[in-house]
Amino acid sequence: MSNQAAWITESKSKPLKVDAAPDQKPGAGEVVIKNAATAVNPVDWKIQDYGIFLENYPNILGTDVAGEVHEVGQGVTHVKKGDRVLAHVLGLATGNPANGSFQLYPVAPAITTVLLPSSVSYHAAAVLPLAISTAAHGLYSVLRLPPPPASASAASKLGANGVVVIWGASSSIGCVSTQLATASGVAVVATASKRNFGFVQELGAQKVVDYSGGDAVQEVVKAVKELGGSFKGVYDSIGGEATKLSLQIAKELGGGSVATALPGQGIEGAQDILAFAITKDSALTEAIWGKFVPAALADGRLKAKPDPIVIKGGLQAIQEGMEKQKQGVSAAKIVVDLHS
């Protein structure tokens, strides 16, 4: 092992500095992964631009890992050296640079590391980890939906467990939220741009509303009522104005929780989603990461969507990826190839 990382050397420092990093060893319940691809999320460039969340510098950003198991720690039995895996690393929670994904050999919790089928590329897999944890915490901890069964044969009939609204369903979090809710037997009313209607419907949404329309709130309310069933709440995967519109929807439908994937807005009535919080609920983490995700990846119920926009160039290209993500993408996610 010869580890390197793209370091954020101090608050608001730019560009990231590619330099040597410690050769990592896994502790009990941990996995060291030879990283092949990592995704860039909005939180990464926001930390760099605004100096938020991190307390210790230098540090290593990034949360999404797809690669090959290099070494497992004590007690880890579900994966072994050489296995293809995807993982959610928790550097934002631990503050430990070893747990950032912008390096060649990150350390991941075994509980959020799962086998990756040969049918799913590393580039595609890298879009999933943070989105899985964020979606799951919002749907199951905040909105209190029933978790999906590991087996497709045990799934509830679609709509049997109510109706949920997913605002921004073509985003990375929205894609996973739509698939998880559907797998839980919950009907989905989604919002998206018109060009992404078909894409969101393929993920399982039963009704899709154009979020850019001036009457989007009323159209969503109408769609929920047409589907019938118990209204479970709104998952806002975008934040900002979308959170306010989501609160309007919940109010017009007689109340219900609103979960927002953009924490720290302080908008009254909306409950923040913190992705790493899923690991504080061991039963939920086991239900999603331990059982559903590996089974659903294998049988195709969980698709690695949205598609990756792959940037080559290894660790040196991560800063470019952050700038591209900042510019905005639609129905896609920036992924950096660490082998090129």
Solvent accessible surface area in square Angstrom, and as a share of the most:
residue,aa,sasa,rsa
1,M,82,0.37
2,S,89,0.57
3,N,5,0.03
4,Q,77,0.34
5,A,0,0.00
6,A,1,0.00
7,W,33,0.12
8,I,0,0.00
9,T,56,0.33
10,E,109,0.49
11,S,57,0.37
12,K,122,0.52
13,S,19,0.12
14,K,100,0.42
15,P,95,0.60
16,L,15,0.07
17,K,111,0.47
18,V,39,0.22
19,D,62,0.32
20,A,69,0.54
21,A,12,0.09
22,P,82,0.52
23,D,86,0.45
24,Q,17,0.07
25,K,145,0.61
26,P,20,0.13
27,G,34,0.33
28,A,76,0.59
29,G,35,0.34
30,E,54,0.24
31,V,0,0.00
32,V,0,0.00
33,I,0,0.00
34,K,91,0.39
35,N,2,0.01
36,A,5,0.04
37,A,0,0.00
38,T,0,0.00
39,A,0,0.00
40,V,1,0.00
41,N,5,0.03
42,P,59,0.37
43,V,30,0.18
44,D,1,0.01
45,W,35,0.12
46,K,47,0.20
47,I,0,0.00
48,Q,1,0.01
49,D,34,0.18
50,Y,126,0.48
51,G,25,0.24
52,I,65,0.33
53,F,115,0.48
54,L,21,0.10
55,E,161,0.72
56,N,93,0.48
57,Y,63,0.24
58,P,74,0.47
59,N,3,0.02
60,I,5,0.03
61,L,3,0.01
62,G,4,0.04
63,T,2,0.01
64,D,0,0.00
65,V,0,0.00
66,A,0,0.00
67,G,0,0.00
68,E,72,0.32
69,V,1,0.00
70,H,45,0.20
71,E,51,0.23
72,V,48,0.28
73,G,9,0.09
74,Q,149,0.66
75,G,69,0.66
76,V,16,0.09
77,T,127,0.74
78,H,90,0.40
79,V,5,0.03
80,K,133,0.57
81,K,137,0.58
82,G,40,0.39
83,D,24,0.12
84,R,69,0.25
85,V,0,0.00
86,L,0,0.00
87,A,0,0.00
88,H,4,0.02
89,V,0,0.00
90,L,19,0.09
91,G,8,0.08
92,L,54,0.27
93,A,49,0.38
94,T,80,0.46
95,G,22,0.21
96,N,71,0.37
97,P,38,0.24
98,A,15,0.12
99,N,14,0.07
100,G,0,0.00
101,S,0,0.00
102,F,0,0.00
103,Q,0,0.00
104,L,43,0.21
105,Y,24,0.09
106,P,0,0.00
107,V,6,0.03
108,A,1,0.01
109,P,27,0.17
110,A,12,0.10
111,I,71,0.36
112,T,0,0.00
113,T,1,0.01
114,V,4,0.02
115,L,85,0.42
116,L,9,0.05
117,P,32,0.20
118,S,105,0.67
119,S,102,0.66
120,V,22,0.12
121,S,57,0.36
122,Y,49,0.19
123,H,50,0.22
124,A,19,0.15
125,A,0,0.00
126,A,0,0.00
127,V,0,0.00
128,L,0,0.00
129,P,0,0.00
130,L,22,0.11
131,A,1,0.01
132,I,0,0.00
133,S,0,0.00
134,T,7,0.04
135,A,0,0.00
136,A,0,0.00
137,H,26,0.12
138,G,0,0.00
139,L,0,0.00
140,Y,10,0.04
141,S,27,0.17
142,V,17,0.10
143,L,9,0.04
144,R,188,0.69
145,L,5,0.03
146,P,54,0.34
147,P,65,0.41
148,P,6,0.04
149,P,37,0.23
150,A,39,0.30
151,S,56,0.36
152,A,53,0.41
153,S,112,0.72
154,A,66,0.51
155,A,46,0.36
156,S,53,0.34
157,K,168,0.71
158,L,68,0.34
159,G,27,0.26
160,A,70,0.54
161,N,42,0.22
162,G,3,0.03
163,V,2,0.01
164,V,0,0.00
165,V,0,0.00
166,I,0,0.00
167,W,9,0.03
168,G,6,0.05
169,A,0,0.00
170,S,14,0.09
171,S,33,0.21
172,S,20,0.13
173,I,31,0.16
174,G,0,0.00
175,C,0,0.00
176,V,0,0.00
177,S,0,0.00
178,T,0,0.00
179,Q,9,0.04
180,L,1,0.00
181,A,0,0.00
182,T,37,0.22
183,A,16,0.13
184,S,4,0.03
185,G,0,0.00
186,V,0,0.00
187,A,2,0.02
188,V,0,0.00
189,V,0,0.00
190,A,0,0.00
191,T,0,0.00
192,A,0,0.00
193,S,16,0.10
194,K,145,0.61
195,R,180,0.66
196,N,13,0.07
197,F,53,0.22
198,G,38,0.37
199,F,43,0.18
200,V,0,0.00
201,Q,93,0.41
202,E,133,0.60
203,L,13,0.06
204,G,20,0.19
205,A,7,0.05
206,Q,84,0.37
207,K,62,0.26
208,V,21,0.12
209,V,16,0.09
210,D,29,0.15
211,Y,96,0.37
212,S,86,0.55
213,G,28,0.27
214,G,94,0.90
215,D,80,0.41
216,A,4,0.03
217,V,15,0.09
218,Q,94,0.42
219,E,67,0.30
220,V,0,0.00
221,V,8,0.05
222,K,114,0.48
223,A,7,0.05
224,V,6,0.03
225,K,132,0.56
226,E,100,0.45
227,L,54,0.27
228,G,30,0.29
229,G,67,0.64
230,S,63,0.40
231,F,38,0.16
232,K,70,0.29
233,G,0,0.00
234,V,0,0.00
235,Y,0,0.00
236,D,0,0.00
237,S,12,0.08
238,I,91,0.46
239,G,6,0.06
240,G,31,0.30
241,E,108,0.48
242,A,9,0.07
243,T,0,0.00
244,K,100,0.42
245,L,40,0.20
246,S,0,0.00
247,L,40,0.20
248,Q,84,0.37
249,I,0,0.00
250,A,5,0.04
251,K,166,0.70
252,E,84,0.37
253,L,32,0.16
254,G,73,0.70
255,G,35,0.34
256,G,46,0.45
257,S,35,0.22
258,V,1,0.01
259,A,0,0.00
260,T,1,0.00
261,A,18,0.14
262,L,54,0.27
263,P,40,0.25
264,G,69,0.67
265,Q,52,0.23
266,G,77,0.74
267,I,37,0.19
268,E,162,0.73
269,G,54,0.52
270,A,20,0.15
271,Q,87,0.38
272,D,59,0.31
273,I,4,0.02
274,L,76,0.38
275,A,15,0.12
276,F,56,0.23
277,A,18,0.14
278,I,0,0.00
279,T,40,0.23
280,K,161,0.68
281,D,60,0.31
282,S,78,0.50
283,A,76,0.59
284,L,12,0.06
285,T,0,0.00
286,E,77,0.34
287,A,25,0.19
288,I,0,0.00
289,W,0,0.00
290,G,35,0.34
291,K,110,0.47
292,F,2,0.01
293,V,0,0.00
294,P,39,0.24
295,A,35,0.27
296,A,0,0.00
297,L,8,0.04
298,A,76,0.59
299,D,79,0.41
300,G,37,0.36
301,R,59,0.22
302,L,5,0.03
303,K,91,0.39
304,A,17,0.13
305,K,55,0.23
306,P,0,0.00
307,D,75,0.39
308,P,36,0.23
309,I,74,0.38
310,V,52,0.30
311,I,13,0.07
312,K,136,0.57
313,G,35,0.34
314,G,6,0.05
315,L,14,0.07
316,Q,136,0.60
317,A,6,0.05
318,I,0,0.00
319,Q,25,0.11
320,E,82,0.37
321,G,0,0.00
322,M,0,0.00
323,E,59,0.26
324,K,79,0.33
325,Q,25,0.11
326,K,88,0.37
327,Q,150,0.66
328,G,50,0.49
329,V,54,0.31
330,S,51,0.33
331,A,27,0.21
332,A,18,0.14
333,K,9,0.04
334,I,1,0.01
335,V,0,0.00
336,V,0,0.00
337,D,15,0.08
338,L,12,0.06
339,H,123,0.55
340,S,69,0.45
